[in-house]
Amino acid sequence: MTAETNMRCDRCKFWSDKEVEIGWEAEMIGFRECRAVRERWAIQDGANDGVKFYPGDDDAGEAAWIKKRNDALRASRAYVQDGSEYRAELVTGPDFFCALFQSS
């Protein structure tokens, strides 16, 4: 079995269950939500948990705050984002594969 066929979404623990509500179009064609790729805001906010810095406080502090948030995005290797930043999903077909694959 090649990497491409072995690391498919339908064999990954991060591919959601059918019961997850992602919209009738996706469900109808057999797509599901990928839970390995997180929203940009959640990654960045998580990187700053407990940090009591507000942009504009001081230049060095702001630069460190921005660097920490950007490093967290790079470490995630992928993220999703929508225009409102309320909710975004990476929805995949069963034959999609990615670098975040982990056998289920």
MODELLER restraints for C-alpha pairs under 7 A, 6 or more apart:
rsr = mdl.restraints
at = mdl.atoms
rsr.add(forms.Gaussian(group=physical.xy_distance, feature=features.Distance(at['CA:4:A'], at['CA:97:A']), mean=6.59, stdev=0.5))
rsr.add(forms.Gaussian(group=physical.xy_distance, feature=features.Distance(at['CA:7:A'], at['CA:97:A']), mean=5.42, stdev=0.5))
rsr.add(forms.Gaussian(group=physical.xy_distance, feature=features.Distance(at['CA:7:A'], at['CA:98:A']), mean=6.94, stdev=0.5))
rsr.add(forms.Gaussian(group=physical.xy_distance, feature=features.Distance(at['CA:7:A'], at['CA:101:A']), mean=5.94, stdev=0.5))
rsr.add(forms.Gaussian(group=physical.xy_distance, feature=features.Distance(at['CA:8:A'], at['CA:94:A']), mean=6.36, stdev=0.5))
rsr.add(forms.Gaussian(group=physical.xy_distance, feature=features.Distance(at['CA:8:A'], at['CA:95:A']), mean=5.21, stdev=0.5))
rsr.add(forms.Gaussian(group=physical.xy_distance, feature=features.Distance(at['CA:8:A'], at['CA:96:A']), mean=5.49, stdev=0.5))
rsr.add(forms.Gaussian(group=physical.xy_distance, feature=features.Distance(at['CA:8:A'], at['CA:97:A']), mean=4.44, stdev=0.5))
rsr.add(forms.Gaussian(group=physical.xy_distance, feature=features.Distance(at['CA:9:A'], at['CA:15:A']), mean=5.96, stdev=0.5))
rsr.add(forms.Gaussian(group=physical.xy_distance, feature=features.Distance(at['CA:9:A'], at['CA:94:A']), mean=5.07, stdev=0.5))
rsr.add(forms.Gaussian(group=physical.xy_distance, feature=features.Distance(at['CA:9:A'], at['CA:95:A']), mean=6.14, stdev=0.5))
rsr.add(forms.Gaussian(group=physical.xy_distance, feature=features.Distance(at['CA:9:A'], at['CA:96:A']), mean=5.61, stdev=0.5))
rsr.add(forms.Gaussian(group=physical.xy_distance, feature=features.Distance(at['CA:9:A'], at['CA:97:A']), mean=5.58, stdev=0.5))
rsr.add(forms.Gaussian(group=physical.xy_distance, feature=features.Distance(at['CA:10:A'], at['CA:94:A']), mean=4.72, stdev=0.5))
rsr.add(forms.Gaussian(group=physical.xy_distance, feature=features.Distance(at['CA:10:A'], at['CA:95:A']), mean=6.95, stdev=0.5))
rsr.add(forms.Gaussian(group=physical.xy_distance, feature=features.Distance(at['CA:11:A'], at['CA:103:A']), mean=6.17, stdev=0.5))
rsr.add(forms.Gaussian(group=physical.xy_distance, feature=features.Distance(at['CA:11:A'], at['CA:104:A']), mean=6.09, stdev=0.5))
rsr.add(forms.Gaussian(group=physical.xy_distance, feature=features.Distance(at['CA:12:A'], at['CA:101:A']), mean=5.89, stdev=0.5))
rsr.add(forms.Gaussian(group=physical.xy_distance, feature=features.Distance(at['CA:12:A'], at['CA:102:A']), mean=5.51, stdev=0.5))
rsr.add(forms.Gaussian(group=physical.xy_distance, feature=features.Distance(at['CA:12:A'], at['CA:103:A']), mean=5.02, stdev=0.5))
rsr.add(forms.Gaussian(group=physical.xy_distance, feature=features.Distance(at['CA:12:A'], at['CA:104:A']), mean=4.98, stdev=0.5))
rsr.add(forms.Gaussian(group=physical.xy_distance, feature=features.Distance(at['CA:13:A'], at['CA:102:A']), mean=6.26, stdev=0.5))
rsr.add(forms.Gaussian(group=physical.xy_distance, feature=features.Distance(at['CA:13:A'], at['CA:103:A']), mean=6.04, stdev=0.5))
rsr.add(forms.Gaussian(group=physical.xy_distance, feature=features.Distance(at['CA:13:A'], at['CA:104:A']), mean=4.07, stdev=0.5))
rsr.add(forms.Gaussian(group=physical.xy_distance, feature=features.Distance(at['CA:14:A'], at['CA:34:A']), mean=5.77, stdev=0.5))
rsr.add(forms.Gaussian(group=physical.xy_distance, feature=features.Distance(at['CA:14:A'], at['CA:35:A']), mean=5.00, stdev=0.5))
rsr.add(forms.Gaussian(group=physical.xy_distance, feature=features.Distance(at['CA:14:A'], at['CA:36:A']), mean=5.48, stdev=0.5))
rsr.add(forms.Gaussian(group=physical.xy_distance, feature=features.Distance(at['CA:15:A'], at['CA:32:A']), mean=6.47, stdev=0.5))
rsr.add(forms.Gaussian(group=physical.xy_distance, feature=features.Distance(at['CA:15:A'], at['CA:33:A']), mean=5.94, stdev=0.5))
rsr.add(forms.Gaussian(group=physical.xy_distance, feature=features.Distance(at['CA:15:A'], at['CA:34:A']), mean=4.80, stdev=0.5))
rsr.add(forms.Gaussian(group=physical.xy_distance, feature=features.Distance(at['CA:15:A'], at['CA:35:A']), mean=6.21, stdev=0.5))
rsr.add(forms.Gaussian(group=physical.xy_distance, feature=features.Distance(at['CA:16:A'], at['CA:32:A']), mean=5.78, stdev=0.5))
rsr.add(forms.Gaussian(group=physical.xy_distance, feature=features.Distance(at['CA:16:A'], at['CA:33:A']), mean=5.26, stdev=0.5))
rsr.add(forms.Gaussian(group=physical.xy_distance, feature=features.Distance(at['CA:16:A'], at['CA:34:A']), mean=6.22, stdev=0.5))
rsr.add(forms.Gaussian(group=physical.xy_distance, feature=features.Distance(at['CA:16:A'], at['CA:35:A']), mean=6.72, stdev=0.5))
rsr.add(forms.Gaussian(group=physical.xy_distance, feature=features.Distance(at['CA:18:A'], at['CA:32:A']), mean=6.82, stdev=0.5))
rsr.add(forms.Gaussian(group=physical.xy_distance, feature=features.Distance(at['CA:26:A'], at['CA:32:A']), mean=6.70, stdev=0.5))
rsr.add(forms.Gaussian(group=physical.xy_distance, feature=features.Distance(at['CA:30:A'], at['CA:93:A']), mean=6.61, stdev=0.5))
rsr.add(forms.Gaussian(group=physical.xy_distance, feature=features.Distance(at['CA:31:A'], at['CA:91:A']), mean=6.38, stdev=0.5))
rsr.add(forms.Gaussian(group=physical.xy_distance, feature=features.Distance(at['CA:31:A'], at['CA:92:A']), mean=5.35, stdev=0.5))
rsr.add(forms.Gaussian(group=physical.xy_distance, feature=features.Distance(at['CA:31:A'], at['CA:93:A']), mean=4.55, stdev=0.5))
rsr.add(forms.Gaussian(group=physical.xy_distance, feature=features.Distance(at['CA:31:A'], at['CA:94:A']), mean=6.59, stdev=0.5))
rsr.add(forms.Gaussian(group=physical.xy_distance, feature=features.Distance(at['CA:32:A'], at['CA:91:A']), mean=5.45, stdev=0.5))
rsr.add(forms.Gaussian(group=physical.xy_distance, feature=features.Distance(at['CA:32:A'], at['CA:92:A']), mean=5.72, stdev=0.5))
rsr.add(forms.Gaussian(group=physical.xy_distance, feature=features.Distance(at['CA:32:A'], at['CA:93:A']), mean=6.75, stdev=0.5))
rsr.add(forms.Gaussian(group=physical.xy_distance, feature=features.Distance(at['CA:33:A'], at['CA:89:A']), mean=6.49, stdev=0.5))
rsr.add(forms.Gaussian(group=physical.xy_distance, feature=features.Distance(at['CA:33:A'], at['CA:90:A']), mean=5.94, stdev=0.5))
rsr.add(forms.Gaussian(group=physical.xy_distance, feature=features.Distance(at['CA:33:A'], at['CA:91:A']), mean=4.40, stdev=0.5))
rsr.add(forms.Gaussian(group=physical.xy_distance, feature=features.Distance(at['CA:33:A'], at['CA:92:A']), mean=6.32, stdev=0.5))
rsr.add(forms.Gaussian(group=physical.xy_distance, feature=features.Distance(at['CA:34:A'], at['CA:90:A']), mean=5.57, stdev=0.5))
rsr.add(forms.Gaussian(group=physical.xy_distance, feature=features.Distance(at['CA:34:A'], at['CA:91:A']), mean=5.81, stdev=0.5))
rsr.add(forms.Gaussian(group=physical.xy_distance, feature=features.Distance(at['CA:34:A'], at['CA:92:A']), mean=6.61, stdev=0.5))
rsr.add(forms.Gaussian(group=physical.xy_distance, feature=features.Distance(at['CA:36:A'], at['CA:100:A']), mean=6.73, stdev=0.5))
rsr.add(forms.Gaussian(group=physical.xy_distance, feature=features.Distance(at['CA:37:A'], at['CA:78:A']), mean=5.94, stdev=0.5))
rsr.add(forms.Gaussian(group=physical.xy_distance, feature=features.Distance(at['CA:37:A'], at['CA:79:A']), mean=5.23, stdev=0.5))
rsr.add(forms.Gaussian(group=physical.xy_distance, feature=features.Distance(at['CA:37:A'], at['CA:80:A']), mean=6.78, stdev=0.5))
rsr.add(forms.Gaussian(group=physical.xy_distance, feature=features.Distance(at['CA:37:A'], at['CA:90:A']), mean=6.98, stdev=0.5))
rsr.add(forms.Gaussian(group=physical.xy_distance, feature=features.Distance(at['CA:38:A'], at['CA:79:A']), mean=5.27, stdev=0.5))
rsr.add(forms.Gaussian(group=physical.xy_distance, feature=features.Distance(at['CA:38:A'], at['CA:80:A']), mean=6.22, stdev=0.5))
rsr.add(forms.Gaussian(group=physical.xy_distance, feature=features.Distance(at['CA:39:A'], at['CA:79:A']), mean=5.50, stdev=0.5))
rsr.add(forms.Gaussian(group=physical.xy_distance, feature=features.Distance(at['CA:39:A'], at['CA:80:A']), mean=4.88, stdev=0.5))
rsr.add(forms.Gaussian(group=physical.xy_distance, feature=features.Distance(at['CA:39:A'], at['CA:81:A']), mean=5.76, stdev=0.5))
rsr.add(forms.Gaussian(group=physical.xy_distance, feature=features.Distance(at['CA:39:A'], at['CA:88:A']), mean=6.40, stdev=0.5))
rsr.add(forms.Gaussian(group=physical.xy_distance, feature=features.Distance(at['CA:40:A'], at['CA:79:A']), mean=5.50, stdev=0.5))
rsr.add(forms.Gaussian(group=physical.xy_distance, feature=features.Distance(at['CA:40:A'], at['CA:80:A']), mean=5.97, stdev=0.5))
rsr.add(forms.Gaussian(group=physical.xy_distance, feature=features.Distance(at['CA:40:A'], at['CA:81:A']), mean=5.87, stdev=0.5))
rsr.add(forms.Gaussian(group=physical.xy_distance, feature=features.Distance(at['CA:43:A'], at['CA:72:A']), mean=6.43, stdev=0.5))
rsr.add(forms.Gaussian(group=physical.xy_distance, feature=features.Distance(at['CA:43:A'], at['CA:73:A']), mean=6.47, stdev=0.5))
rsr.add(forms.Gaussian(group=physical.xy_distance, feature=features.Distance(at['CA:44:A'], at['CA:69:A']), mean=4.84, stdev=0.5))
rsr.add(forms.Gaussian(group=physical.xy_distance, feature=features.Distance(at['CA:44:A'], at['CA:72:A']), mean=6.35, stdev=0.5))
rsr.add(forms.Gaussian(group=physical.xy_distance, feature=features.Distance(at['CA:44:A'], at['CA:73:A']), mean=6.82, stdev=0.5))
rsr.add(forms.Gaussian(group=physical.xy_distance, feature=features.Distance(at['CA:47:A'], at['CA:68:A']), mean=6.58, stdev=0.5))
rsr.add(forms.Gaussian(group=physical.xy_distance, feature=features.Distance(at['CA:47:A'], at['CA:69:A']), mean=5.84, stdev=0.5))
rsr.add(forms.Gaussian(group=physical.xy_distance, feature=features.Distance(at['CA:47:A'], at['CA:72:A']), mean=6.16, stdev=0.5))
rsr.add(forms.Gaussian(group=physical.xy_distance, feature=features.Distance(at['CA:55:A'], at['CA:62:A']), mean=5.50, stdev=0.5))
rsr.add(forms.Gaussian(group=physical.xy_distance, feature=features.Distance(at['CA:56:A'], at['CA:62:A']), mean=6.48, stdev=0.5))
rsr.add(forms.Gaussian(group=physical.xy_distance, feature=features.Distance(at['CA:80:A'], at['CA:88:A']), mean=5.95, stdev=0.5))
rsr.add(forms.Gaussian(group=physical.xy_distance, feature=features.Distance(at['CA:80:A'], at['CA:89:A']), mean=6.36, stdev=0.5))
rsr.add(forms.Gaussian(group=physical.xy_distance, feature=features.Distance(at['CA:80:A'], at['CA:90:A']), mean=6.42, stdev=0.5))
rsr.add(forms.Gaussian(group=physical.xy_distance, feature=features.Distance(at['CA:81:A'], at['CA:88:A']), mean=5.47, stdev=0.5))
rsr.add(forms.Gaussian(group=physical.xy_distance, feature=features.Distance(at['CA:82:A'], at['CA:88:A']), mean=5.36, stdev=0.5))
